[in-house]
């Protein structure tokens, strides 16, 4: 007689992202197909006159459009389908045109244009589209100027434009929204503890997500030297971010510290 489950027992509930054990169970119970949620359509817009496309040679005042491709990779890994739109230039008319295209998606992610700079027009455009803003700042670094809201029934995030800021704020905030839109009923932000391999100090006041190398067994973590949130080579050398508490500037070698996995 079968012993794995009782008669009429529910063995797999909706609202869970299927993993390989779930697939094995479905097969064992004779289910060759099941109904699942559609992968969310995620519109991706980079903003700024300084941005050029990847094949172009940037001038001194320009940068290649790296953020939008890292975002697309993060969206795919989180279960969404990223749809890259053209770069929104620093004027309201062009930015509005692209945001309106993005608002037909399930989720809109914008990179840049949400700081207090003279040419940052994203919030102005969203306001004129009737957006409701839930927050426009978070007490973390990198990633402090972060906008979250809803316009025309579509949720949006205005992510800061520096590469590390975009990456961190997606993982900490936008990933959860995407997972909920994918049908997950529970989302978690896993931050296991690891022991520092050396003394570590940071400036208190904000929770900081800083590049680090986690040991192969996940037991130890070493801060990676970097030059700020635009230092992409340092980010590639890291395989995690250590998470330093806002009210604690000093950590000693051997102490446990939370780690956000890449």
N, C-alpha and C positions, 0 to 999 in steps of 0.2 A: 504494500500500500504506500501511496505517496506520503512523505513526511515533511516536505518543505513548507507547505501552507495548508490551512484549513479550507474546507469547501466554502466557496463564495467569498473568501477573504480577498480584499483589495491588496495586490502585491506591488502595484506601481501607481502612484498618485500623479495627477496632472500638476503642472507648475514646477516640474523638475527638469533640468537639462540632462538629457540622457548621456550616460557614460558607458564604457564597454561592459560593465556588469549588468546594466539595464538592458543592453542589447542581447546579452546572453540569456537573461531571464525571459525576454520577449520571445526569443527563439525557442527556449525550453517549454514555454507555454503555448507554442504553436501559432504565435502571432507574427506573420511575415510582413505586415505593414500596420502602421498606426498613424492616427492623425496628430500632427504637430503644428506649432505656431509657425507662421511665415517669418523668415528672417527680416528684421526691421530694415527699412530703407533709410540710410543716414546720409544727408547732404553735407558736404564738406566744403567750406569756403575759407581760403586764406585772404587776408586783407593787407593792403599797403602798396603805395607807389614804388617802394624800394624792392619789391619782389620780382624776380625774373624766373623763367622756367629753367628746368634742370639742364637742358643742353646748352643754354646761353652762357656766355662769359660775363659775369657781373662786373660792373664798374665799382669804384671805391665805395660808393654810397648805396650799393645794391647787395642783395643776398639771394641765393637760390631758394626755390620753394620747397624746402625740405620738410617743413612741419606738416604739410598736407599729406605727404606720403607716409610719414610715420603715423599720423592719425589714421589713415586708411588701414595700415597694418594692425593698429590697435583695435579698430572697429571690427575687422575681420576676425581677429583672435577672440573678441568678445561675443561673436555670433551675429554680427550685423553685416550689411552689404553697403560699403562706402561708395558714394557717388560724388566724384570730384567735380566741382564747378569751377569756372574761370576765377582768376584772382580779382577781388573787388578793389577797385582803386579808391584813393582817398577823396572821394566826393560823394555827396549824398545820393545823387541820381543813379550812379552806377552801382553803388552799394545797395540801394533799395531794389534795383532791378534783380540783382542776384539773390538777395535775401528773400524776395517774393518767390523766386524759383525754388529756393531751399525750403520754404515753408509748406510745400506740398509733400515733403518727405515725412517719415514717422518721427525723425529727430534731426535737428539742425545743429551742426557744430561749426563755429566760426573760430578762426585762429587770428588773434591780433585785433587791434582797433578798439579795445575796451579799457585802455588806460585813460589818464586825464590829459593826454597830449592834444595839441592844437588840431591835428589831423585825424584824431580818433573819432569816427562818426557813427560807429555801429550802434551804440545805445540811442543816439538821436534818431536814427532811422527806425530802429525797433519801436521806439516810443511813438513815432508818427504812424506806425502800423498798428497801434493799439495794444502793444505788448503789456503784459503784466509781469513785473519784475519781482522775483522772490528774494533775491539777494544780489549784491554787486561787489562783494568783497569778502574774502576769507582770511583768517589769521594764520596763513601758512606761507612758507617760502621754500622754493619758488612757487609762484602761482597766486599771489595775493589779489590782483585785480581779476576776479572771476565773476561772470554774470550768468545767472540762471533765471529763466522765465518761460512764458508761454505766449504765443501770438498765433491767431487764427487756428486755434486748437492744436498747434504743434509746439512741443517743448523745444527749447534751445539752450545751448551753452555758448557764451562768449568766453573763449579760453584766451589767456594771455599769450603774447606772440613769441616769447623766447622759447627755444626748443625744450629745455627741461621743464619750463612752466607748463607748456602744452602737454607734455607727456605725463607729468605728475597729476595735473588736474583732471586729465581724462581718467587715469587709473583710480583716483580717490573719489571722484564725483560722477563723471559722465558714464563710466562703465556700469555703475549700478542702475542708472536710468535705462541704459540700453538693455541690460539683462531683464529688467522689469517689463520693458516693451516686448521682449522676446518670449514672455509668458512665465518667467520664473517667479515663484511666489516668495522666495527668500533669497536675498543677496547678502554676501558677506565680504568684508575687506580683511583678508588674512594678513596679519602682521606678526609672524612668529618672532620669538626672542632669540638672540645670538649674543655670544660673549665678544666684547671688544678685544682686539689684539694689541691695542695701545691706548694710552690716554687720549681723550678727545674733548675738545672745547668748542662751543659755538656761542654766537651772540643770542642772549635770551630775548624773549618778547614775542617770538613767533615759533610755531612748530615747524621744524625744518626737515625737509626730505633731501638728503645729501647722498651723492653717488658713493657706492661701496662695493667691495668684493666679499661675497659670502663663500665660505669654504665649501668644498665638495660635499661634506656631510651636513652642512647647514648649521654647524655648531658655533662657528666663529665668523666675525665680520671685521673687515679692515676698511677704514675710510679711504676713498680715492681722492688724490689731489685734483682740484679743478679750479678753473678761473671764472666761474660763474655760470649762470643758466644758459649762456650761449655756447658753452664748451662741449660741442658734440663729441670730439674724440674721447674726452673723459667719460662721457655717458656710455660710449661703446666699450670702454675698459671695465666699466662696472657691470655687475649682474644683479644689483639690488640697490635700494635706497635705504640708508639707515634713517630712523625717525627720531629726531631729538626733541624732547619736550620743551614747550615754550618757557616754562618757569625753572628750567634746570640747565645752567650753562656748562657744567663740568661733569664728565664721566671718566672713571678710572679704568685702566686696563683690567680686564677680567669681569667687568660689570655687564649685566644683561641690558640689551637695548632692542627695541622693536625694529623690525626690518620689513620693508615693502618689497616683495619680489618683482623683478622685471617681467 
